[in-house]
Amino acid sequence: MHLLLPVLFALCAALSNAVATVLQRKAALTVPRSEGLRAGLMLDLLKRPVWLAGILAVIAAAVCQALALVTGPLTIVQPLFVLELPLTLIVASLLMRRHLPRVGWVAVAGVVAGLAVALAAASPTGNRTHVALDRWVPALAACVGLVVVLALAALKRPEGRARAACFGAATAISYALTAALMKAAMHILDDEGIVAFFTAWQTYAFAAVGGGALFLLENAMQSGPLVASQPALTLGDATVSLALGITLYEEHVRSGWWLLPQLFGVVMIATGVFALARIPLTRSVVSPDEPQRVGDAP
């Protein structure tokens, strides 16, 4: 029963993020594209009501995620965000007044079942409330370094799946690091109060990393199809969060023969995610129109 609240909050956060993804994707397709990281992209998006609605959904997701992280372990909360992709397609199908095909529902069921099997077999435990600075330094260096490498790799590629996947993976690492920092900041708020929260470096670090993740996400959406960026984002977020939960917060998962059902669950999740990525509805959600490029005539 002690895991009910974090699971419910995490599911609400995943649904809010799914709504945000669809709304932000629609907005991103209406602004001019560019070959590099364009600072003016955010100013263009601020003029789109659909994008602002997506931001409200992001805020709701952040609140639910914070509540989930302060009440449960990182290794349980973040893997539940794997459900974002199926939820994103379900939300998109409702907005487009179209139905997921039977194979889509089978894939959704596969992702849900795989997640349940993997989490039940892993049985994550532990909810450490404090992480020493000497643990944070290597984790921050590794995550930031990987994000920089992936962003540079994306910029060297033309628009398409590879570029979107690189930006999606960079976003995934940023989201996982944001969650780890947010968990620390929320425990400071819970244990020491509002003054300690606003004077803790973790508070400003998760705000900065979260803002960077949002910027990377917007560029991932404009770089190529959602079929490339979203799987990298959802699967990457869960994987990196699992690693951070174990290394930073000393959370534990079962090993030994329990690794077999865990692996089976991961295979089910991956199979379902990539099956969802191939259905025609995904392609229609991803690129219904070809947006205008920067410098093109109106």
Secondary structure, 3 states (H helix, E strand, C coil): CCCHHHHHHHHHHHHHHHHHHHHHHHHHCCCCECCCCCCHHHHHHHCCHHHHHHHHHHHHHHHHHHHHHHHCCHHHHHHHHHHHHHHHHHHHHHHCCCCCCHHHHHHHHHHHHHHHHHHHHHCCECCCCCCCHHHHHHHHHHHHHHHHHHHHHHHCCCCCHHHHHHHHHHHHHHHHHHHHHHHHHHHHHHHHCHHHHHHCHHHHHHHHHHHHHHHHHHHHHHHCCHHHHHHHHHHHHHHHHHHHHHHCCCCECCCHHHHHHHHHHHHHHHHHHHHHHHCHHHHHHHCCCCCCECCCCC
